[in-house]
Amino acid sequence: MRVDASRGKLYDAHKTIRARWQETETVWRDQNQKEFEEHVWEPLDQQTAEVLRAIDQLARIFGQARQECLGEQYY
């Protein structure tokens, strides 16, 4: 199972939306922006980072399982 492509898509999308958010921050400075950042952006940013770490871990596990199933030593 290959998770690299999906991880790459998520990473690229997150990178793009982060850049757009940074652009928006320069012009949107009011209480609504602060609330959006606190309640929407920061949780989304954190959850995306956690998902990317989980995908990396799964990729390592799947890689190890693949090697073990093929009879190769995993070092």
N, C-alpha and C positions, 0 to 999 in steps of 0.2 A: 504494500500500500504506500503510495507516494503522497505526502502531505506538503511537499515543497511548493507546488504550484499554488495551492490555496493559501499557504502562508505568505507567499510573495504578493498575491493579490490583496490580501488583508493589510500587509505592511505598506504597500504602495498607496492604498486608499487612505490609510491612517496618516501617512506622511502628507498626502495632498490635503486632507481635511484639516490637519494641524496647521499647515501653511496658510490655508484660507482663514482659519480662526485667528491666527496671528495678524493677518491683514485687517480683519474685522475689528480686532481689539484697538487698532490705532484710531478708528473713527467712532466706535460705539462705546461711549463711556457714560453710563448712567446706572441707575439702580437695577433696571431690567437686565442689563448686560451682566452685572455682578451676580444676580440671581440665576441667570442662564448658565454662567460659568460654574457656579457652585452646584447647581442641581442637575445640569445636563452635561456640560462639557467635561468637567473634572471626573465625574463617574465614568463617562464614556471613554475618556483617555486612559484611565486606570484599568478599566475592564479590558480594553483592547490590548494593553501591554501584558496583562495577565494571560489573555488568550494566546498571544504570540509566544509567551514563555511555555505555556502548556503544549502548544503545537510543536515547539522545539523538543520538548521532553518526549512527546509521542513519537516524533521522527526518530529519536535515538532508540527508543524501545522497539519500534517497528524494524529499524535497521538491525538491531541486535537479534531480534526474533528471526528475521530473514536469514542472517548469517548462520544462526544455530540450526535452522531448518535445512539449510543447504549443507550442513555438516562442516562448516568452516569455524575455526576458532575465533572468538571475539576478544581482542585485546585492546 
